[in-house]
Amino acid sequence: MSVRRRALAELGVGVGLLALAAGLTVDVLSPPKKADAEKPRTVVTNAMLQAARTDNRCTRGRVALTFDDGPDIYTPQILKVLRAYRVRATFFVMGQKAAARPGLIRAEAADGHLVENHSWSHPHLADLDQAQIDWQLAATQRAITTAGAPAPTLLRPPFGNTSATVDGEAKLLGLRVIRWSIDTDDWRGREPGDIAASVLDQVVPGSVVLMHDGVRQSAATVQALPTVIRGLRARGFCTALATD
């Protein structure tokens, strides 16, 4: 082993020991991961976008469309669909992905979407100690604002997993905890039709719909999204931000 490689190895061990001594996991201290090399399937077609209708009447009430775990490789196609239908949505983003793909954070904000906090690396926050929770949330705040979006005011804890400590740390950072009322389970590999039906069969005024733009199965979510939007509007629901 060369002197340079030995020095780097010893540095890595030192970082790990410091993390353990501080009560932090190496994952919490790790730098942003590089953007995924996987290439997305092209799901959005010109015909899909040209068929979009932009009327958004609220005869029955508002419904918030939300997307978790991005920004990632399918986020640009989600944004294309939302743009075509003139939908504003709420993106709960991971800090390490925001740091790796700042251009997508800027694109979300530029289109009028909310960019909110979903932790740095998607842990069960209630299993962490106070210092770790603070790091997860504060580092994500910094990644989002550094990318060019306004500071988040909402926190969606991964898995909906929270505690009094998590809620307290969120409040200190000016974050309100928010969950969802309709879970599409799109991350499980469901078919687009089933994803859409899960929304349209359960929707009521004020529903908050959970979908994902940051998982491997998000191509199906892209395909389902026009059906979801059209179905909601046909039933008299307008699409809105999670805070509307």
Secondary structure, DSSP 8 states (H G I E B T S, - for coil): --HHHHHHHHHHHHHHHHHHHTT--HHHH----------------HHHHHT-------SSEEEEEEEEEESSTTHHHHHHHHHHHT---EEEE-HHHHHH-HHHHHHHHHTT-EEEE--SS---GGGS-HHHHHHHHHHHHHHHHHHT-----EE--GGG---HHHHHHHHHTT-EE---SEE--GGG---HHHHHHHHHTT--TT-EEEEESSSTTHHHHHHHHHHHHHHHHHTTEEEE-TT-
